[in-house]
Structures are given as structure tokens and as C-alpha cells.
Amino acid sequence: MLHRLGTIVAGAALLAAGAAAAQDYPTRAIRVITTTSAGGISDIFMRALGEELHKRWGQPIVVENRPGGMQNVGARACQDATPDGYTICIINADPVAYNQFLLKTMPWDPQKGIQPVTNLYHLIQSLVVNAKLNVKTVDELIAHSKAKAGTLSYLTASVPMALYMETLKTQKGADWVRVPFRGGGDAVNAVLSGSTPIALIGEGNVIGQIRAGIMTPLVMVNNIRSPHFAQVPTLVETGYTGAPSRSWYGLFVPAGTPRPIVDKLAKEVASIVGEPAFRERHLTARSLVPAINTPELFAQEILRDRATAAQVVKAAGLTPQ
């Protein structure tokens, strides 16, 4: 009985200490780890969010890009950071939900290594091509790939979207290969240069290039119609019935971060994203769909996406590498 009472008292003391820490938090600069390269949509969004947090909290938000390794490099850096609230992380759905089913060994633990804070946004994902290919539809792209056999490549950060391209390749005899993806900024440059003229990418990364006529959107890959390019069909509208796709970026902290700090982060981010001016400028204008929720709801979403990921990888016949 005395032991149990001591445990309860110790637990209460820890909660009180965490609450006190959250009241003072933050007292110094906060590091933000991103899993993609500078210039991509998640990097741009996080810098905008960081500016607003700086205004409210008076502490600088320093973005640190850690691309590579199927985004496992940045995710591991997040996991390995001190869980004190001074490292926060913006991470894509793929390393959290998919990578464990694609790799024989993982350099980090997506289930126990990080702690969800809030989902941030869903991306409107588009299949775009360099306008010099002179194609307007997916069927025209397939025909072009056959006519130019062995010359076309594509890039995407998303496993379901790569599966879409590989399904077209198998079912319709398309001719293209996937190349490694490092981040949105690198992807845009690769499409513009023509070195990799096809990309399945967040529309917000390429909205300017589409409007300028130097990239052509063929289809909205995750079945979210774009408010900016209403004429572009969704996957369902083209008759595709393959694997579903949800592409989001969420805010995480290293596992073990005090819950009062997690709650304070979630509340502040929700308040910022809830401001109409911020949403319009940094989300809607960049083809992002707000997805703010609580740590509990975000954790539930991740579990559902993980179950879907296992099914998609199995259905694709993919074996861990």
C-alpha cells in the first residue's frame, strides 16, 4: 500500500513538474527538423509557421533540413533528439506509415520513437510533366513513353503514387523508370531541366510553373480536386481504381516529451492555422488542405494509415528491401 502511494505521489510530482515546464516553455530557440530539402512545400510552410510561433513566444524557430534515406534520416534525427520540447519535427506520412513495410530493417522506430502533436495538412498531389513533352493527358503520356522508349523517368516521394505509375507501366505498357526523390525543391528543378520530366508532387510546389505554362498537370493523384486548376481531372474520374493515397505532413516530437508541452504546441499551432489570413496565404494559396487535430486523433489516423499501408504494399507484391 505504501509502495502504491509512493508511486502515485511520484507520478503527481512528475505531472506538476511537466505543467510547470510548459508554463515557462519555451525559454530558448526551438529546432525544427524537416525530412525534406530546402525549398520544398513542407520547408516553406514550416518557416512560415515558425515565424508566427516566434512572434507569439519570442523565441527563434530554427529549421534544419535532413533529407534522404526515404525520409528516414530526418525521422531518426527526430527520434534521437532530447525529448524536452526544443526539437520539433515535420514529417510526411510515408516514413511514419509505409517505410516499415518496405525495408527489412528500420533505422528508427516509427511506432515508439516519435510522439504525434497534430496533423498539419494534406497535399493536393498532381501528376505534372515538363510542358516540352507536349502531352495533355495520362493516355498521351503513356503513348509518348512508348514512342520514346527508354528515355523517360519520374519521381515521387509517395509509395502509393509510385504504385500508380508502376500499375500504368504494367497494365498499359508505359515505359518509364522511377528515380530517387530528395525533396520538393530538387524535384521542381529536375522537371524544369528535363532530366526527370515527370513528377507526382504536391501541387503547391509547382503552382507557379503550371500557371507560367512550363509544366502541365495531367491528373490530381490523391483525388482532391484543385481549386486552382478545376479543369484537371482526379484519378477516379480517369477510371483508375488502384491503391488509395493520403499524403500529409504532421508535427511530431521525440517520444517522452512532457505531455503539457505537447498540448501547448498543439494548441498554439491550431490557433495559428485557424487564423483566416494564415490559412489563405500559407495553405489554400499553396494547394494545401488544413488537417489540424489533437494528439489523440492524429495518433488514431496514423494507426489507420499504417493498416492501409500494409495492405497496399501486400497488394503491390512488394517485398522488403
Beta strands, then each sheet from edge to edge (+ up, - down):
strand 1: 30-34
strand 2: 61-65
strand 3: 87-92
strand 4: 114-123
strand 5: 125-130
strand 6: 153-156
strand 7: 177-178
strand 8: 198-202
strand 9: 215-220
strand 10: 248-254
strand 11: 288-290
sheet 1: 2+ 1+ 3+ 10- 4+ 11-
sheet 2: 7+ 6+ 8+ 5- 9+
end
